[in-house]
Amino acid sequence: MGKAAVTDLPTPTDAAQEGHLTAEQRRAQTWENWWRSDRLDALGWAALFLWGALVVVAEYTSFRDDFDWWEGWGVFFVGAGAIVLVEAIVRLGIPEYRSKFGWTLFWGSAFLAFGLGELASPVWYALPLVAIAVVILKDALVRSE
């Protein structure tokens, strides 16, 4: 009895075709499919993490001392809201990405409102309520067939 060569071992694709995926293989395959199926979402997450890193660097350096209005979390959420709202606008323009438009609009508005509420005025906290209303109206008035 010889040892099996590495090339003789079943691949996740072979196992999927045979219906014998381990839990770890299913998780890896789901994760990979999620990132591959919505590249716009992956780009958005990458932009959010980069923005967060920039805010943290600015928060712990003397950069923020030049701005009286600087509030780290507020700045982060305003930037995050702007990034997500840009993603929503792009989703609206590309038909294959439109399915997540409503939730993207909601989260972008919520982040922006939270950030503006921290930086400017608590009146901005009402913006997510308007975004929820817009999503509900869109779903109620525009039915996809």
C-alpha positions, 0 to 999 in steps of 0.5 A: 500500500503506497501513500496517495499522491497529493493530486489523488486527493479529492478537491472541494469541487470533486467533493461537491459533485459527489455531495461529500463536503465537510463543514469547513469546505462548505464554509470556504466555498460559501465565503468564496462565492459571496465575494465573487458574486458581488464584487461591488460589495467587496470593493465597498467593504475594502473602502470602509476598512481603508477609511476607518484606518485613515480616521484612526491614524488621524485620530492618534496623530496631530492631524485632528488638532487642526479641526475644532469640529473633529469627532472621530466616530462622527467623521468615520460614520460620515465617510462610511455613509458617503462610501455606502451611498456612492455604492448605492448610486452605482448599484442603481446604474448596474442592473445585475447589482440592483437587488441590494439597492434598498438596503445599501441606501438604508445603511448609507443613510443611517451611517451618514445620519449618525455621523452628522448627528455627532458632528452637527445636529441631532436633527440628522438622526431622522435621515434613517427614518426617511431612508426606511420609508423610501425603501418601503415605498420602493418595494411597495410601488415597484414590484419585480416580476 
